[in-house]
Amino acid sequence: MLQQRLDELSRQFDSLLDLCKERKAVLHRAKEYFVFVQNFEEEMGWLGEKEDFCRHALKKRDVTNVPHATRQYKVGSCLIACNYGFPHSFLLQTLELEMQAHWQRSKAIINSGERLQPTSAHTKEDVQTRVHALQSKWEALRRAVAALAKWLGEAEKASQYFQDANDAESWIK
């Protein structure tokens, strides 16, 4: 009789341990999902900020507004460089370096999203939608940076042309 009671108690204890392990696994998956969502939101915010910076610079179409835009949107260490007269190509190089660093982070976010197992807190479709949105936002940023690079190149050529024309005019006088 006592042995049966001990065996039953042992089975209940083992059952409780199994339930705890299952709950721990569910909580771990939920934590992974919420970390994924947090990282996704942070990365989408960064991408939006940089895309807005590029669109602002392109909208103004004035080389003198680029340093002002860097003050407003804070493009990394280029903020100081542009305000002290370094070439605008330095702005573009800094932006591209930031993009390379963030692309590595975005790839890690995408990979973690693809590894997530569905739980009651999320669905596979939600994760896929977020991954697709992140990839789409990256493509939009790449297009905006390419347009900015093209415009900055043209602006530097035009600036150099007018500078050469002013030098020639002053030499002729």
C-alpha positions as CSV (number, residue, x, y, z in Angstrom):
1,M,0.0,0.0,0.0
2,L,2.8,2.4,1.0
3,Q,4.8,1.4,-2.1
4,Q,1.8,2.1,-4.4
5,R,1.3,5.5,-2.8
6,L,5.0,6.3,-3.3
7,D,4.9,5.2,-6.9
8,E,1.8,7.3,-7.6
9,L,3.5,10.3,-6.0
10,S,6.6,9.7,-8.0
11,R,4.5,9.6,-11.3
12,Q,2.8,12.8,-10.3
13,F,6.1,14.5,-9.6
14,D,7.5,13.3,-12.9
15,S,4.3,14.6,-14.6
16,L,4.8,18.0,-12.9
17,L,8.4,18.1,-14.0
18,D,7.3,17.4,-17.6
19,L,4.7,20.1,-17.5
20,C,7.3,22.5,-16.1
21,K,9.7,21.7,-19.0
22,E,6.9,22.2,-21.5
23,R,6.0,25.6,-20.0
24,K,9.6,26.6,-19.9
25,A,9.9,25.8,-23.6
26,V,6.8,27.7,-24.5
27,L,8.0,30.7,-22.5
28,H,11.4,30.5,-24.2
29,R,9.7,30.6,-27.6
30,A,7.6,33.5,-26.6
31,K,10.7,35.4,-25.4
32,E,12.4,34.7,-28.7
33,Y,9.4,36.1,-30.5
34,F,9.2,39.2,-28.4
35,V,13.0,39.8,-28.8
36,F,12.5,39.4,-32.6
37,V,9.7,41.9,-32.6
38,Q,11.7,44.4,-30.5
39,N,14.7,44.1,-32.8
40,F,12.5,44.3,-35.8
41,E,10.9,47.6,-34.5
42,E,14.3,49.1,-33.7
43,E,15.6,48.2,-37.2
44,M,12.6,49.5,-38.9
45,G,12.9,52.8,-37.0
46,W,16.5,53.1,-38.1
47,L,15.7,52.3,-41.7
48,G,12.9,54.9,-41.7
49,E,15.2,57.5,-40.2
50,K,17.9,57.0,-42.9
51,E,15.3,56.8,-45.7
52,D,13.8,60.1,-44.5
53,F,17.3,61.7,-44.4
54,C,17.9,60.7,-48.0
55,R,14.5,61.8,-49.2
56,H,14.9,65.1,-47.4
57,A,18.3,65.8,-49.0
58,L,16.8,64.8,-52.4
59,K,13.7,66.9,-51.9
60,K,15.7,70.1,-51.1
61,R,18.0,69.6,-54.1
62,D,20.5,72.0,-52.6
63,V,24.0,70.9,-51.6
64,T,24.0,73.5,-48.8
65,N,21.1,71.8,-47.2
66,V,22.9,68.5,-46.8
67,P,24.8,69.6,-43.7
68,H,21.6,71.0,-42.3
69,A,19.9,67.6,-42.9
70,T,22.7,65.8,-41.1
71,R,22.1,68.1,-38.1
72,Q,18.4,67.3,-38.2
73,Y,18.7,63.5,-38.8
74,K,22.1,62.9,-37.1
75,V,23.9,60.6,-39.6
76,G,26.5,59.2,-37.3
77,S,30.0,60.6,-37.2
78,C,29.4,62.4,-40.5
79,L,27.5,65.1,-38.6
80,I,30.8,66.7,-37.5
81,A,32.6,66.0,-40.8
82,C,30.0,67.7,-43.0
83,N,29.7,70.7,-40.7
84,Y,33.4,71.3,-41.0
85,G,33.5,71.3,-44.7
86,F,34.5,67.8,-45.6
87,P,33.3,66.6,-49.0
88,H,29.7,65.4,-49.2
89,S,31.1,62.0,-50.5
90,F,32.2,61.5,-46.9
91,L,28.5,61.8,-45.9
92,L,27.7,59.1,-48.4
93,Q,30.6,56.8,-47.2
94,T,29.5,57.2,-43.6
95,L,25.9,56.3,-44.5
96,E,27.1,53.3,-46.5
97,L,29.2,52.1,-43.6
98,E,26.3,52.5,-41.2
99,M,24.1,50.5,-43.7
100,Q,26.7,47.7,-43.8
101,A,26.7,47.4,-40.0
102,H,22.9,47.5,-39.8
103,W,22.6,45.0,-42.7
104,Q,24.5,42.4,-40.6
105,R,22.0,43.1,-37.7
106,S,19.1,42.9,-40.1
107,K,20.3,39.5,-41.5
108,A,20.5,38.2,-37.9
109,I,16.9,39.4,-37.3
110,I,15.7,37.8,-40.5
111,N,17.5,34.5,-39.6
112,S,16.0,34.6,-36.1
113,G,12.5,35.2,-37.6
114,E,13.0,32.2,-39.9
115,R,14.0,30.0,-37.0
116,L,11.1,30.9,-34.8
117,Q,8.6,28.2,-34.1
118,P,4.9,29.3,-34.0
119,T,3.3,29.6,-30.5
120,S,0.0,31.0,-29.3
121,A,1.7,34.5,-29.1
122,H,2.4,34.7,-32.8
123,T,1.8,33.0,-36.1
124,K,4.2,32.1,-38.8
125,E,2.4,34.5,-41.1
126,D,3.1,37.4,-38.7
127,V,6.8,36.6,-38.6
128,Q,6.9,36.2,-42.4
129,T,5.1,39.5,-42.9
130,R,7.6,41.3,-40.6
131,V,10.6,39.7,-42.4
132,H,9.2,40.7,-45.8
133,A,8.6,44.3,-44.5
134,L,12.2,44.5,-43.2
135,Q,13.5,43.3,-46.6
136,S,11.2,45.7,-48.4
137,K,12.4,48.6,-46.2
138,W,16.0,47.7,-47.0
139,E,15.3,47.8,-50.7
140,A,13.6,51.2,-50.4
141,L,16.6,52.5,-48.4
142,R,19.1,51.2,-51.0
143,R,17.1,52.9,-53.8
144,A,17.1,56.2,-51.8
145,V,20.8,56.0,-51.1
146,A,21.5,55.2,-54.8
147,A,19.5,58.3,-55.8
148,L,21.3,60.4,-53.2
149,A,24.6,59.2,-54.4
150,K,23.7,60.0,-58.0
151,W,22.5,63.4,-57.1
152,L,25.6,64.2,-54.9
153,G,27.8,63.1,-57.8
154,E,26.0,65.4,-60.1
155,A,26.0,68.2,-57.5
156,E,29.7,67.9,-57.0
157,K,30.3,68.1,-60.8
158,A,28.1,71.1,-61.1
159,S,29.8,72.8,-58.2
160,Q,33.2,72.1,-59.7
161,Y,32.0,73.5,-63.0
162,F,30.8,76.7,-61.5
163,Q,34.0,77.0,-59.4
164,D,36.1,76.5,-62.6
165,A,33.9,79.1,-64.4
166,N,34.4,81.6,-61.6
167,D,38.2,81.0,-61.6
168,A,38.3,81.5,-65.4
169,E,36.2,84.6,-65.2
170,S,38.4,86.1,-62.5
171,W,41.5,85.2,-64.5
172,I,40.1,86.8,-67.6
173,K,39.4,90.1,-65.7
